[in-house]
Amino acid sequence: MSPKPDHAILLVLEEAEMLRRMTVKDEPFPDPPQAREARCTAYHHLARSGELRVINADASVDAIF
């Protein structure tokens, strides 16, 4: 049996920062905009559910830690 985590965490980024990071790492197979938008909508729905700990990934590494 696999261990289960104590917390469910969702790291969120503003779209502009997500696109910037995707460009910097030269994403070889980027999702089409429609897929990114659908995933973002689903993540926001999960974030509002209260079942996840939502962390702003735009913050510094130290703040996120």
C-alpha positions as a printed NumPy array, in Angstrom:
array([[  0.   ,   0.   ,   0.   ],
       [  1.36 ,   3.417,  -0.933],
       [  1.581,   6.174,   1.678],
       [ -0.888,   9.024,   1.324],
       [  0.215,  12.641,   1.665],
       [ -1.04 ,  14.687,   4.596],
       [ -1.928,  17.644,   2.383],
       [ -3.031,  18.297,  -1.174],
       [ -1.207,  21.316,  -2.584],
       [ -1.949,  23.417,  -5.652],
       [  0.746,  25.828,  -6.845],
       [ -0.806,  28.625,  -8.9  ],
       [  0.816,  31.097, -11.291],
       [ -0.519,  34.091, -13.137],
       [ -0.942,  33.257, -16.819],
       [  1.703,  35.756, -17.953],
       [  4.302,  34.201, -15.634],
       [  3.352,  30.692, -16.722],
       [  3.825,  31.681, -20.373],
       [  7.147,  33.387, -19.569],
       [  8.457,  30.267, -17.814],
       [  7.265,  28.075, -20.666],
       [  9.242,  30.264, -23.077],
       [ 12.358,  30.311, -20.885],
       [ 12.481,  26.527, -20.642],
       [ 11.69 ,  26.234, -24.37 ],
       [  8.77 ,  23.85 , -23.79 ],
       [  9.047,  21.34 , -26.68 ],
       [  5.372,  20.282, -26.661],
       [  3.29 ,  23.188, -25.339],
       [ -0.408,  22.609, -24.812],
       [ -2.746,  24.52 , -27.095],
       [ -4.295,  27.6  , -25.462],
       [ -7.708,  25.901, -25.167],
       [ -6.204,  23.025, -23.146],
       [ -4.357,  25.459, -20.845],
       [ -7.543,  27.472, -20.31 ],
       [ -9.582,  24.341, -19.503],
       [ -6.93 ,  23.128, -17.043],
       [ -6.741,  26.559, -15.422],
       [-10.532,  26.601, -14.998],
       [-10.437,  23.134, -13.413],
       [ -7.602,  24.171, -11.05 ],
       [ -9.496,  27.294,  -9.981],
       [-12.556,  25.15 ,  -9.286],
       [-10.434,  22.827,  -7.133],
       [ -8.894,  25.814,  -5.349],
       [-12.36 ,  27.077,  -4.382],
       [-13.37 ,  23.621,  -3.111],
       [-11.296,  24.058,   0.044],
       [ -9.812,  20.569,  -0.408],
       [ -6.386,  21.864,  -1.419],
       [ -3.825,  24.15 ,   0.115],
       [ -3.326,  26.841,  -2.535],
       [  0.118,  28.43 ,  -2.779],
       [  0.987,  31.422,  -4.948],
       [  3.941,  30.172,  -7.005],
       [  4.695,  33.754,  -8.142],
       [  6.237,  34.286,  -4.699],
       [  9.902,  33.761,  -3.92 ],
       [ 11.245,  30.261,  -3.326],
       [ 11.701,  31.103,   0.357],
       [  8.108,  32.313,   0.697],
       [  6.751,  29.219,  -1.026],
       [  8.843,  26.916,   1.17 ]])
